[in-house]
Amino acid sequence: MKTLELKFLNEESKIVTISMDNPIEPADSAAINQAMDTIIAQNAFYSSGGDFVSKHSARIVERNVFDIVI
């Protein structure tokens, strides 16, 4: 399973992550950058450390899970 992680800094300078499943690939860095700007400008999310104040990073993470029969 792949997820897109958008990482922001909040008012306490702590990293806050928003994750979205099944991102479109290849990732459009311009669209992601614009979306992150919009999230900050519209104050769309709040964290325990305050509002989001800046972008930190974005990445696609892939996780593989294999069940073991016991």
Buried (B, 14 or more C-beta within 10 A) or exposed (E): EEBBBBBBBBEEEEEBBBEEEEBEEEEEEEEBEEBBEEBBEEEEBEBEBBBBEEBBEBEBEEEEEEEEEE
